[in-house]
Amino acid sequence: MALKDDKPRVMAALSRTGGLRRVLPAWPDVWAELPCAVVTEAANRPADHRDDRERVTELEYYVRVFASRAEEAARAAEAVDAAMLELGYARTMAWEDDGAPVRQKVLRYRIYL
């Protein structure tokens, strides 16, 4: 089985939320377009083998939401959470960094494909 990558599907779904100005695959160079989200792979590991082949893969993605205000980050994170749950992901954790000038809400999601 080839290495699985669900990032394109995740990014497309997050782009349709309406709560984000941009969805990026890597950390932005500038913070001009907020709120935005960055999607990065956290884990990609075999979850089940049969007949000497990987049949199920566990994927985890971090979705980092950046905004200028904590309230804006919270609203965007709610939209992200709804979109990820709709895709079949389960949220495994969330935390926030309310530093200036950019606030960050970090969410991690898991799915078995």
C-alpha positions as CSV (number, residue, x, y, z in Angstrom):
1,M,0.0,0.0,0.0
2,A,1.3,3.4,-0.9
3,L,1.8,6.1,1.8
4,K,-1.6,7.8,2.4
5,D,-2.0,11.5,2.2
6,D,-5.4,13.1,3.1
7,K,-4.0,16.7,3.3
8,P,-5.5,17.8,-0.1
9,R,-9.0,16.8,1.0
10,V,-8.6,18.4,4.4
11,M,-7.3,21.7,2.9
12,A,-10.1,21.8,0.4
13,A,-12.8,21.2,3.1
14,L,-11.2,23.9,5.3
15,S,-11.1,26.3,2.4
16,R,-14.9,26.0,2.1
17,T,-15.6,26.9,5.7
18,G,-15.9,30.7,5.1
19,G,-14.2,31.3,8.5
20,L,-10.7,31.4,7.0
21,R,-9.0,33.8,4.5
22,R,-6.3,31.2,3.6
23,V,-5.5,27.5,4.2
24,L,-1.8,26.8,3.8
25,P,0.3,23.6,3.8
26,A,3.2,25.3,5.6
27,W,3.9,28.1,8.1
28,P,3.2,31.5,6.4
29,D,6.1,34.0,5.8
30,V,3.9,36.9,6.6
31,W,0.7,37.3,8.7
32,A,-1.1,39.6,6.2
33,E,-4.2,37.4,5.7
34,L,-5.8,36.5,9.0
35,P,-7.5,34.4,10.0
36,C,-5.7,31.6,8.3
37,A,-5.0,27.9,9.0
38,V,-1.9,25.8,8.5
39,V,-2.4,22.0,8.0
40,T,0.6,19.7,8.8
41,E,0.9,16.0,9.2
42,A,1.4,14.8,12.8
43,A,1.4,11.0,12.2
44,N,1.1,8.5,9.4
45,R,1.3,4.9,10.7
46,P,0.0,1.5,9.9
47,A,-3.0,0.6,12.0
48,D,-3.9,-2.9,10.6
49,H,-2.1,-5.5,8.5
50,R,-3.6,-8.5,6.7
51,D,-1.9,-10.9,4.3
52,D,1.4,-9.0,4.9
53,R,-0.1,-5.7,3.7
54,E,-1.1,-2.5,5.4
55,R,-4.9,-2.3,5.2
56,V,-5.7,0.6,7.5
57,T,-3.6,3.7,8.1
58,E,-3.9,6.0,11.1
59,L,-3.5,9.6,10.0
60,E,-3.2,12.7,12.3
61,Y,-3.1,16.3,11.3
62,Y,-2.4,19.5,13.2
63,V,-4.6,22.4,12.1
64,R,-3.2,25.7,13.5
65,V,-5.6,28.6,13.3
66,F,-4.0,32.0,13.4
67,A,-5.8,35.3,14.0
68,S,-5.2,38.8,15.3
69,R,-7.7,38.5,18.2
70,A,-8.5,35.5,20.4
71,E,-12.2,35.8,19.7
72,E,-11.5,35.6,15.9
73,A,-9.3,32.5,16.4
74,A,-12.0,30.8,18.5
75,R,-14.7,31.4,15.8
76,A,-12.4,30.1,13.1
77,A,-11.4,27.1,15.2
78,E,-15.2,26.2,15.6
79,A,-15.5,26.3,11.8
80,V,-12.4,24.1,11.4
81,D,-13.7,21.7,14.0
82,A,-17.1,21.3,12.2
83,A,-15.4,20.7,8.9
84,M,-13.0,18.1,10.3
85,L,-15.7,16.2,12.1
86,E,-17.8,16.2,8.8
87,L,-14.8,14.6,7.1
88,G,-14.8,11.8,9.7
89,Y,-11.9,13.0,11.8
90,A,-11.9,12.9,15.6
91,R,-10.3,15.8,17.6
92,T,-7.6,14.4,19.9
93,M,-6.5,17.6,21.5
94,A,-6.6,21.4,21.3
95,W,-4.6,24.2,22.9
96,E,-4.1,27.9,22.4
97,D,-1.2,30.4,22.5
98,D,-2.6,33.8,23.1
99,G,0.6,35.6,22.2
100,A,0.8,39.0,20.5
101,P,0.6,40.0,17.7
102,V,-0.8,36.7,16.3
103,R,-3.0,34.4,18.4
104,Q,-2.9,30.7,17.7
105,K,-5.4,27.9,18.3
106,V,-3.9,24.4,17.7
107,L,-6.1,21.4,17.0
108,R,-5.0,17.8,16.3
109,Y,-7.3,15.3,14.5
110,R,-7.1,11.6,13.8
111,I,-8.7,9.3,11.3
112,Y,-8.3,5.7,10.2
113,L,-8.4,5.1,6.4
